[in-house]
């Protein structure tokens, strides 16, 4: 008995990711899954359809999901896509249910089981499925790269024939997963890095990555390692 898996092409503005890569497609196929992918689903990140093996490509997304046992996507799918899914199917994506009341209603109506990737517990046992942390780390890396393109100088110290250019100074605000990756990236690129967070325990993490911690005396630690929300 095989599982029919459908992978959607992302349609939201500026979303370039795809829910399945060629290396993972091979693993799913070996497990007995049959893969159907929307045409040009990986085009935004340079993955042509030919990069995927043993995958059937379809242009009609509604027809593709109609027979799917599992539907994979990054962002929440359109309502018409959920409406085309068969009752009892499984949807795996980032959902952010508080922002998608119409989608939640449609999922209940269609009896679709939804696994929200942003709600996976951030524990050791589920570490391999922690998409939120992995994407946050990439966001911190990209933030430094994008920021450096807007600077009127280079990040590292450089000695040129015309003289010495001093390193740029980078301040990272918030030292969660994204912030710590931003510190590490900026430090590797040669910048002088400082970091700040309202949680004092992040000081040690910032120092370990080569940054100076900005101390303000503020302590807003909450439960579970997160900062507490400001009083209403």
N, C-alpha and C positions, 0 to 999 in steps of 0.2 A: 504494500500500500504506500503510494508516494504522496508527498505534500506538494501542492501547487502554490508556488510563491510568485507574487507579482510585485515588480519594482516600478514606482512611478517617477516620472520626470518632474522636477520641481518647477513651480510656476510663480512663486512669490518673487517680487522685485529684489534684485541683488543676491539672491540665493544661488550659489554656484555649486553646492555640494550635491552628492548623489548617495542614495541609501545603500548601495552595494558596489564593492570594488571587484575587479577581476580575481584577485587572490581569494577573497571570501566566497565568490561565486563557485570556484572550483571545490572548496570545502563543502558547500551546501549540496552540490551535485553528487559528491561522493557519499553523502549521507542519504541520498535517495530523493532529494527534492527536484522538482521540475520548475525551471525558472523561466518566467516571462517578463520581459522588460520593455518599458515604453521606448519607442524609437528616439535616439539621440539623448537619452537620459543623462549620460555622462559628458555630453558635449561641452558644457560650461567649464569643466576642469580639464579638458583635453583628452578625455577618454572616448575614443570612437567606438562604435558598436562592435567593430572587428576585434577589439581588445578583450571581449568577453567570449569565452568558449562554452558550448552547450547551453546557450541562452537563446530563446525565441524572442524576436523583437516584433512589437506590435505598435501601430500608430494609434489605434482606437483604445483609449485608456478605460472607458466604461466596459467595453467588451472584454478587455484583459482582466479586470478585477471581478467580472461576473462569475467566473469559475475558480477564483483564487481562494485557497484556504487561509493564506497569510498575505497581507499587503504591507510592503515596506516603503517608507518615504521619510524625508527629513522633517519638513514642515507639515502642519495639519493639512490633509487633503481637502479639496473642494467638496461642498455638500452633495453635488451631483455624483461625485465619485463614490462617496459613502452610500448614497442611495442605490448605486448599481451593485454594491457588494452583496453577496448572498448572506442570509441570516446565519449567525453562528461563526462567521469568519473572524479572523484576528487581524487587528491593525497595530503596527509598531511604528512609532514616530515620536517626535517632540510634540506635546499637545498644549501645555499651559492652559488647562481647562477653564481657569477663571476668566480667560480672555476669549473663550470660544463657546458661549452658551448654546448657540444654534447647532454647533457640531455635536456637543454633548447630547442634545435632545435627539438628533438624528441617529447617533450611535445607539442610544437606548431603544429607539423605535425599530431599528434594524437588528437589534440583539447582537451587536458587534462587540467582541471583547477587545479592549484597547490597552496596550502596554505603553504608558507614557515614559519615555526615556529619561525625562528630567526628574522623575519621581523614584528612580531606582535608588535604594539605600546606599549611602556612601560608606560601605563597610568592606572589610577585607574579602569576605566571601563573594561579594558582588563586584569586586574591583575590575574584572575584565569587561564588565558591562557598563562601567561608569562613563557613559558618553558625556555627561555634563562636565566632569573634570577634564577629560581629554580635549573637549572643544574649548573649554576655558583656557587651557594651556596654550592652545593654538592661537586663541584670541590675544593673549598677552604677547606672544611672539610677533604676530602680525601688527599689533599696535605700535611696537617699536619700529618695525620696518616702515610702516606707513608714516609715522611721525618723522622719521629721519629724512624722508623725501621732501618734507616741508621746511627743513632747516636751511638756514643760509650758510651753514658750515658742515664739516664732516664730524662724525662722532669720535673717532680716535685722535690721539695726538699724532701729528705728522710732521716730519722734518723734510722740508723741501729746499730747492735751490734758492728760493726767495726768503727763506726763514722758517721758523717753527710756528705751527698752528696748534694751539692748545686744545685739549679734549673738550667736547661738549659736556654740559651738566644736565643730567636727567633726573627728574623727580617723579617717582611712581606713587600714586595715591591709592591706597587700598592694597593690602598684601594677602589676598586670597590666592587661589590657584593661578589666575590670570596675572595678578600683580607680581607674584614671585617669578613667573616665567618671563615677565617683562624686565624685571631686574636682571635675571640671568642673561637674557639676550643683549640688553644694553651694555652690561659689563663685558660680555664676550666681544662686543664690537668696539670696546675701548673707551666708552664714556665714563665720566665720574658720576656715580649713581647714588641717589638718596631715596629712601623709602619711608612712607608714613602709613600708619593704621591706628585706629582707635583702640585696637587690642594690643596691649603692651607685650604680650607673649610673642608677637610676631617679630620683635626686635632681633631675637636670636636667629630667626630664619633669614632676615634681611642681611645680617652680618655674615652669615655663612655663605651667602651668595656674592659677597664682595661689595655690599652697599652700606652706606652710613644710615643709621636710623634717626629720624627726626623726632625728638622727644618734645611733647607739649604738655604732659601731665594728665592728659585725658585718658580715662579708663571707661570704655563702654562695652565691656565684655558681657555677652549674654550666654545662653545655654547652647550646648553642643558645639562650642568652638566658634560660634558666629557672634557678630556684634548685635547688641540689643537695639530694638527700634526706638526712636526718640519718643518721648511722651506726647500724647495727643492733646 
